[in-house]
Amino acid sequence: MASGMDFFGHQERARRATGRLVLLFALAVVAIAVCIHLAASLLVVVANEGSGGLWRGDVMLVTFLATTAVVLGGALFKTSQLAKGGTAVATLMGGRLVPVDPTDPKERMLRNLVEEMAIASGVPVPEIFVLDGEQGINAFAAGWTPADAAVAVTRGCLEQFDRDELQGVIAHEFSHVFHGDMRLNIRLMGVLFGIVCIATIGRIVVESVGRGARGSSGKGKGGVAGVVLFGIALVVIGWLGVLFARLIRAAVSRQREFLADASAVAYTRNPRGIGMALAKIGGIGSRLRSPHTEEASHLLFADGMRRFFGGAMASHPPIEERVERVLPGFRRQMQSAGSFVEAVNATPSPGLGAVSSLHVVGPRRVATDEILASIGEPQPEHVDAAREALNALPLELSSAVRDPRRAAALVHALLLDREPAVRQRQLQPLLTADPTAGHDALVLAGVIDSLPTNRRLPLFELAVPALRQLPSEARERLRRDARALAAADGRLQPFEFALLHTMERHVRLSNEPPPRPPGRPTALAQHGREVAIVVSTIAHLGAGDDDTAAATAFARARDALGVPQPLDLVPRQACGIEAMDSALTALHRVSPFGKRNLLAACAAAAAADGTVTVEEADVLRALAGLWDCPVPFVTGDTPAPAIA
């Protein structure tokens, strides 16, 4: 079963869904304001003993402005609370960060599965949380972008699932990471909180005025009663607004759950894994105890609330329907089976068609469409290759990626040149500043030299969680030292470019907010200069010192862009790292389909000589990752040449 998904199409649909959400939110605010205006006008009429009308201009203006300020202010407040992305959501739900080197076997299995999926799909390993106090079976992914994503599971999820079932759930959550669902989910949390604020204010008015009335004399009790009635009206109106907000949320969330289930099957090639996970939820339940479950229910793998109005309020489709979609014939088996689990065991697995993947073994011909088709759609062979790469990792490196201090030395080692003279020149400042760190880098570099070339960037991505645990000043020093190491030979190599930009996006300083998704997207045609810089850099990297080859690569990329204005090759000296930094930031605002054309042009430039090397693939993966378009792990085992 294929996911049937086009990554860029899904991104565009998610963007449009956000636009519809804003429109529906605005309509909800207007409707709430009208209801509050009527309640306030009625209060004024009663206070004036029947004089005046319900549609008073002065009251209308005040109630509309006040309602807008409360709802919008509440939404912005909640959104700002979640500004740190997935970690903030997981902490709000009571999550505990899983250590980078856990001793609990269940947590070790969880981390291994998340690492496999991250490396296979081309994103650094996200933060991982466990909700220890939750025995219900559930999970979620949250964040604004893959750069600040977090994956969380309940303790019940860990205790009840085997490896295949947990893998299905993790694959489902990674689909939400890839396809832009997470940022829509956070916006939904903000919208719902803003509308709830109306009911909350009404409750506060009723309680505070009621307490004051009990201690006062009879004089003025009519006015107090009117205020209490207005407070009650606010509660009723607020909860009616919440009711409609939940309906909007349910409509937005359900179809995305079907798509994520289908993607999980495509990623793992194992429908029985996620099917059995859903079956166990059907038998045991997915309810959570957290007081924030209601506002976060649309993030969850399964509905975490008990619903009293049937499926209309549910944030997820019925479990039976989800299982039937991944295991056709399940409902028929349910007629005679005693439980969900028995029915899944009795349901034969569907036939799954052949899959394809980006596979680079040394230089290889790769069609541009093949690279684009793989974005956001890791296949089972990517997952298998990631698992094999992790299992084959030398003990020295496996230990280093889980220790913050040694992970920093690993970054230094990855950037050390293979030429002994250049390597010595790079090491000298490190050895002077910190002899231990310099020695660790030299030792780790010796181990890295024996690795297949295609495993260097995933090795760094594996170290990202440990690097995030470094103190902010150590992270700042690491980023500064990394740039100095890359510049030591006077030329930025493709792998150096990929590592530097990946690190600066995913290993942030304490004063750096996580990357936020762009607002209103811009057309690719508006960024001619930035496009020319990026594509020219790719062309020069692939052509070496051959300016003619660079011009040919740029011409092929220009043909793939599909933009009307002419673009010229930017000279090599103008394609420095500062120019690239500025261009990459500007191009992040491009629409999903514009990014597709941009990545097609970059791929065309890399493949202009008829081959794509592992290093060129690394650059493509880094660029795509910066624009939230993850390219899966480049499979194959190309051994690096030995140092003479």
N, C-alpha and C positions, 0 to 999 in steps of 0.2 A: 504494500500500500504506500503510495507516495503521498506526500503532504499536499500536493496539488497547489503549491504556493509559489507565487512570485514575490521575492523579497521586497523589491522596490514598489510593487503594487500594494503589498501589505503596508509598507511604510506610508505610502500616499493615503491609503484608506484610514490608517490610524490618525494621520494629520487632519483629514477631513472630519473624522469623528470628533476630534478635539474642537474643530470649528462648530460642528452641530451642538456639541456640549455647551459651548459659550452662548450660542443662540438660545438653546432651551433654558439655560441658566438665567439669561436676561428676561425671557418670557416669564419664568417662575418668579423673579424679583418683581416684575410689573404686576403680576397677578396677586402676589402677597401684599404689595403696596396698595392696590385697589381695595382689597379686603380690610386692611388695617385702616385705610381712609374711611371706609364705611363705618367701621366700629368706632373710630374717633369722632366722626361727625355725629353718629347716633348719641355718643356720650355728651357732646356739646348741646345737641337738641334737648336731651333729657335735662341737662343742667340749666338750660334756659327755658325750661317748662314748655317745650314744644315749639319755640320760635326758631326760625332758620330752616335751612334745607340740608339734605344729606350731601349734596355735591357742592361743598364750599371750597372756593379756590385757595384760600389761605391754609385751610386744613390739608387740602390735597398736596400743596407744595411741601409743607412741613413733613407730612407722613411719607411722601415719596422720597425726599432727601434722607430722612432718618432711616427708612427701611433699606435704601441702597447703601447707606454708610454702614449699617449694622451687618448686613449680609455680605457685602463686599469686604468689609473690614475683617469679619470672621474668617472668610475664605482666605484672605491674604495672610492672616495670622497663622492659620493652620498650615498653609503652604510654606511660610517662612520657618515654622517649626521643623518642617521636613526638608529644609534646604540642603542638609547634608546627605540627602538621598537615602539609599537602601539601609544604611546603618541606623539612621534616625527612625525609620519605620520599624525595623527589627527590634530596636531598643524599646520603642513605644509599646510594642506587643509583648514585652517581657523576655526578649531573646538574650541569650548569653553567647558571646563570641567563642567559637570553637578554636582551640589552640592550633598553631600551625603544625605542631607535632603531638597530636592527641594520644593519650594512653588508653582511653576507653575504646574497645574494639569496634563498637557501633559508630562512634564518632570518627574513628580511623577509616571505616568503610565509607562513611558519608564524605569525608574529605577526599578520599581516593576517587570517588565517583564524580564529585564536582571538578576535581583537577582534570580527570579524563575528558569530561565534556568541555571544559574551558579550552584545553589544549587542542582538542579535536576541532572546535569551532573557530578558533583564532582570536580568543579574548583572554586577557589576563585573568587569573583565578579571582573570583569575587570573594567578598567577605562571607563567612559561613556562620550561621547562628543556630542554636537549639533552644526551643521553648520548653524548658525543663518541667514547668508546672502543668503542661498540657498533655493529658492522656488521650484526647481525641486525635484521630489520624488526619493531619493536615500539613500544608507547606505553602510557601509563597516566595516570589521573587519581587524585589522592590528596588526603585532607583529612578533617577532621571535619565541616565544613559548607561551603557555597559561599563563606563569608567567608574561609576559609583554604585554599582549593583551589589545587592546582598541577597543571598539565598538562605531561607530559614525553614526548618522542619520542626515538628513537635516531637516530644519524647515518645509519644505513642507511635508516631511514624517510624522512629528508629527501632522501637521494640517489636512492632508487628510485621515489618517488611523484611523480606530477604533481599539479596543483592539485585536481582532482576527487577523486582517491584520498585525498589528505591531508585534504580536507574531510570525506570519509566517516569517516575515523578520528577526527578531532576531534569530529564530531557524536556518534559512538559514545561517546567519553569524556565529553562533556557530559551525555549521558543518565545516566551514573553519578553525575555531580555533582548533577543534579536530584533523583534518585530515592532518595537515602539509601544508595546502595551503598557509598560511600567510607568512612563511619564503620564499617560492618560489616567492610569489608576491613581496616581498621586493628586492629579487635578480633581478627580472625582472626590477624593477624601476632603479636599479643601472646600469644594462646592457644598457637599453635604453638611460639613461643619458650619459653614456660613448660614445655611438655612435653619439649622438646629438652633442657632443663636437667638432667633426670634422667639421660639418656644421657651428657651432658657430665660430670656428677659421677662417674658410673661409670668413664668413661675416665680421669679424673684420678686416681681411687683406684687403678685398675690400674697406671697408669704410675708414680705416686709410690711405692706400696708395692712394686712390682716392682723399681724402682731401689734402694730401701732393702734389699730382700732379697738382691740381688746382692752387696752389700757386708757382709752380716752372717754370723755363724757358723751352723752347722746347728741350734743350739738355737732353738726357737720357730718353726722354718720351717713347722710344721703350721698354726699360727695365722695366719701370713702368707699361706699358701696359701688358707686359708679366706676371709681378707679379699679376696684377689685374685679368688677365685671369686664372692664377693658383688659385687665391682665389675663383673665380667663380667655377672653377672645384672642389675645396674642398667643396663648398656649395652643388653642384650637387651630388657629390659622397657621402657626408655625409647624404643627404636626401634620396638617394637611399638605403644607409645602414639602415636608420630609417625605410624606407618602408618595407624592409625585416625583420627587428626586430619586427615591428608591426604584420607582418604575423605570425612570430614565436609566439609572445605573444597571438594572437588570437587563434592559434591552441592549445596552452597550456591551455588557460583560458576557452574555451567554454564547453568542456566536464565536467569540474569541476563544472560549474554552474548547469548543469543538475543534477549532483550527490548531490549538496547542496540543490536544490529544493526538490529532493526525500527524502533527510534526514529530511528536515523541515516538510514534511508531516508525516514521521515516528515518529518524536519527538512529534508533536502536535496532530496527528490523525485528522487533520482538513485541507484537501486539499483546501477547499473553502477560508480559510484565506489567504494563500499565492497566490492562484489563483486570488482572488479579488485584492490583492496588485499589482500583475503584470498587471491586467486589468486597474487599475487606472493609472499606469505608461504609459500603451498604450494610454490612453486618454489624460493625462495631460503632460507627458514627464518627462525625468530624467536628462536633461542637467544641468551641473553645470557651475558656472561662475568663479571658481577658476583658476588662471593661471597654476596651477599644475594638472589640470584635466587630461590632455593627459598622463602624466607619471604615473598617479595613476588609469587610467580608468579600468585596469584589476582587481583592488581591489573592485570595486563598485558592488552593488546589480544589477544595470542595467547600460548599457553604458551611460556615462556622456557626450559624444561628438556627434556632427553631423558628419556623415560619407559621403564622396563624392564618394566613390568607391564601393557602395553597401555593402553587408555583408562580403566581403573578409577582410576588415580592422576592422570590428566590434570585440570588445573584448568579446561580449556576444552573445548567440544565439538570434534569433528573438523572440520577446515577444509572438507572436501567438504560436510558437512551444513550448515555455516553459509552457504556460497555458495549451496547449493540453496535455502535458505529465502528469500534475497533475490533470487535469479535462478532461479525454477523452470524445470526443463529442463536445468540445468547438468550433472547426472550423466549424462543421456542423451548430451550432447555429449562428455563425458569418454571415452566408449567408443570414439570415433573420433579424438579430438584427441590431439595429441602432448604437450600440457602444459596446466596449469591456465589459463594466460593465453589459449591458443588456444581452450579450451573456453568461457571467459567471452566472448571476442569472438564466438563462434558462437552464443551464447545470446541470444535476443531479450529485450528488457526487458519486464517485465510491465506491463499497463495500470494506471495509478494513478488513483484516483478524485479527485473535487473536494475542495478543502480550504477551510476558513473561518478567519478571523482577526479579532482585535479591531482595528478600524480607526476612528480618531477624526479627523475633519476638522472642527475647530471643535467646538462643542457638537453632540452627536449622541445619538440614542436607542440605548442599549446594554442588552440583556437581562443580568440578573445571571448566568444560566446561561452566557451567552457568555463573560463574563469568567472565571468559574470553570473552564470547559472549556479555556481557553487556558493555564492555569497549568502550568508545566513541560512544555508541548507547543508549542514554537515551530514555525511552519510555514514553507514556502519563501518566502512573501511577506514574512515577518518578516526572514529572512536577506537576501533581495534588498533590502528597504528599509534594513537596516543597512549593506549594502555601498554602496548609493547614498548614504546619509548620510555614510559615511566618505570616499567619493570626492569628494563635494561640499563637504567641510569646507574652509573658507578656509585658505590656507597659514599665516597668522598663528596660527590656533587649532591646526592640525595640528602646528606646531612647539612650541606651548606645552604640549600634553598630554604631550610626550615629554621635557620639561626640568623637573626637580624644582622649581627656583626659580620658573620661569614658571608651572608648574602650580599652585603656591600662589597666585600672582597671579590665575590663572584662576578659582579658587574665590572670591576676593574679587570678581572681576568678575561672576560669576554671581549673587552676592548683592546687588549694587548695585541700588538702586531705580530705576525708570524716571522717577520724578519728579525733576527737576533739583535742587530744593531739598533733598530728602531725600538724594539721591546725594552732594551736596556735604557735607552733615553727616556722612554715613558715611565719606567719603574723608578728612576732616580728620585724625582720629587716625592713619590709615595714612600719610598724607603727612608727618606730624610724626615718626612712629617710623622710617619708611624711605621717603624720597622716591622712590627707584627703584621699589620695590614698588608704591607708590601710583600712580605714573605708568603702570607696566605694567598695573595693574588698570583704569585709566581707558581706556587704548588698547584693551585686550581687550574691555572692556564695549561700546565702540563697534562692534566686529565682531560680538559676540554679539547686539546689538540687531537685527541684520538676519537672524538665524537664525530658522527656523520654531520655534515654541514647543515642539513635541514633541521637539526635539533638544537641549534644555538638560541634562536629566538624563543622557541617554546620553553627552553631552560630558564631564560630570563622571566618569562611570563609566570612560570611556576614560583619564582622567588618574590613576586610582587607582594603577597600578603606579609611576608617577613620584613620586607623593606618598609612597608607602611608602619611597622611597629618601631622603627628607629625614631629617636627624638628629632624634632623639626630641624635643629641646627645640623644634625648628622645627615639628614636628607638633603638639606641645602648644600652641604659640603660634597656629598656624593654626586649631586647633579653638576656642580661646578667642576669637580675632578673628572667626571665622565666626559664633559665637553673638552677639557684640556687633553685628555688621553686621545680622544678622537681627532683632535687638531694637531697632534704631535708630529705627524708625518706630512703636514701641510695639505692634506687632501681628505675630503670626507668620503669614506667608502660606503657602499650601499647598506651593508649590515650595520655600520655605525649610525647611519641616518635612521634606520629602522629602530634600533635600540634606544637612541636618544629621545626620539619623539614619542615612542611608546612609554618610556619611563616618565617623561615630563607630563604626560597626560594621566598616568595611573598612580604615580608616586608623588603626591602633591605635598606642598608645605602647609604649615598650620594656618597661614593667612590666605591660602588659596582655596576659594570655594570649588566644589566639584563642577565639571563642565555642565552647563545647562543646555537643553535643546534650544535651537534657534527659534525666534518668534516667527513672524511672517516670512516664508521662504522667498528667496530671490531667484531670478532666472539665471541660468548659466551664462547667457549672453552678456549679462551685466558685469562679468568678472573676466574680461578678456586678458588683462595684464596678469592677473593672478594665475589664470589657466595656463598662459604662455610660460610663466616661471616654473610651475610644477611640471608640466609636460616636457619643457626643455631640460629640466634637471634629470628626469628619467631618461631622456634621450642621451644626454651626456654621460650618465652613469653607465649605460649599456654600451656606449660606443668607445669608452676609454678616451684616448687622445685623437681619435679619428673624427675630424669635424665633418667630413663628408657622410660618414655613417650616421652621425648625430642628426644631420640635416634630413637624411632619408627617414630616420625613425620619427622625427618631428612631423614630417609631411604625412606619414601614415597615421599618426595620432590625430593630426588636424582633420583628416578625412573622416575619422571615427567620431569626431566631436559633434558634428551636425550643427555648428553655430554659423550664423550668416557672415559675421565680420571676419576679415582676413587676420591671421595670427602669424607672427614671425618668430623664428627661433631666437631665444634670448642667449646672448654670449655666455660662455662657461663662467667667466669671472663675475657675472651679475647674478648667478644662481647660488649665492652663498646661503649659509644657514639662516641668517637674519631675514633675507628676502623670502626664503621658504617658510619661515615661521609666520610672517605676515600674510603670505598667500594662503597657507593652510587654514589660518583662523578665519579669513574672509570667506573661503569656499565652504566652510562648515554650514553657512546659512543657505546654501543652494538647496533647491527642492529635491525630493527623492529621485525623480526621473532625471534631473540635471546631474545628480551624483552618479547615476548609472552611466550617462554619456561621458562624464569626466573619467570614471574608472575604466570605461571602454577605451578612451584615448590613452590613458596611462598603460593599460595592458597592451595596446597596439604598439606603443613606443618600445616597451620592453621586449615584445616579440618580433620587432621589425627585422632582426637578422635571422628569423626563422626558429629561434630557440628562446626559452625562458630558463635562466639559471636559477638555482636555489636562492642566491642573493637577490636577484631581481624579484623573485616571488616574495621574499621577505619585505622588500620595499613596498610592493603592492599591498601586502597584508598590513603593513604599518599605516600606509595612506588610508586604506579602507577603514581600518580601525579608528583613525582620527576622525573620520566622517561617520562613525557608527554603522559601518557596513562590514561586518566581520567576514574574513575569508578563511575557510577551513585550513587545517594543518596540511602542509605540503608533505605528502607521503613519499616513501622511497628511502633507500639507504645508500647515500653517496658518501663514502668515507673521505674525510679530509686528508690531503696529502701530508706526508710526514715532513717535519722540519729538518732541513739538511744540517 
